[in-house]
Amino acid sequence: MKLVVCAYHNVGYRCIEELLRQGTEISLIFTHEDSATEQIWFSSVRELAEAHKIPYLTSSINEPENIERVRQIGPDFLLSFYYRNMIKPELLEIPVRGALNLHGSYLPKYRGRVPVNWAVINGETETGATLHYMVAKPDAGDIVDQEKVAIALTDTAHHVFGKVNEAAVTVLRRAWPRLVAGTADRIPMDLAAGSYFGGRKPEDGRIDWNKSAIEIYNLIRGVTHPYPGAFTELNGTKLIIWSAWPVEGNAEPGRVASLNPLRIGTGNGLLELRSLQFDGGQETAAACSFIESDRLS
């Protein structure tokens, strides 16, 4: 059995650990260099590969010389666990027994990028992890196995990512022996029952106070630590809202409704700010440093 793995982040780390636990030999790992502009809060696939003396590369699997490397290995399977590059169709045709991806949602919902963040931002009450065959279209191939996880109203995207991480390991633990034995399911994906979402940029965290308190709260918990955070402006200064809670009440959107506790009007309800940070400052509990005429924008 020859296996090539593309992996990054905690899901990549934990899934490689699970393969090794099952006694699987990995011929080559493709991973990524950590970005200097990104907060690295997750485990290192590169360090795991080094610890187990598994050959690895941080250059893209799609580079011509790497495509040739994979051809020379002639893997039975090519597996992708939170690898950030779309893998070219010509690579998907190389493994004799298939190329599979572990996706962080309960497909076909939330195909595409940052599925955990999108699920929280959109107020979903559940998501999951899905192992599926890769085809040219992203997150569209036959499903092998999947596991649901609940999203509590108090969960941040980081909390949910931890649950999805565990679900991913559960799925792989069940599915890998069946894939090796040739008895794994192949369930066609109904793309019409789901949707595709793109990546997110820091600017996408800008708060629109005309939205409801619950919608703004979902955005805040969907991009709070370790992500860049949801933000607004006060008197021309950027203000990141790291923690908040929706409450009943009414006030003009963006207007300070009360100082203690600090509550802001929205399109429907009030948002109680609990942790914030002015641009260039330190994160603090929401202090009453506002005056009633102040307005967030």
RAWOGI-V271221 format. One record per helix or strand of 2 or more residues. SS is the DSSP state (A for helix, B for strand). FROM is the first residue (numbers start at 0). TO is the last residue. If there is no record, write none. Layout:
SS_FROM_TO ; SS_FROM_TO
This chain:
B_2_6 ; A_8_20 ; B_27_29 ; A_44_50 ; B_55_56 ; A_63_72 ; B_76_80 ; A_88_91 ; B_98_102 ; B_110_111 ; A_114_120 ; B_125_132 ; B_142_149 ; A_156_180 ; A_190_192 ; B_195_196 ; A_201_204 ; A_212_222 ; B_229_233 ; B_236_246 ; B_254_258 ; B_261_264 ; B_269_277 ; B_283_284 ; B_294_295
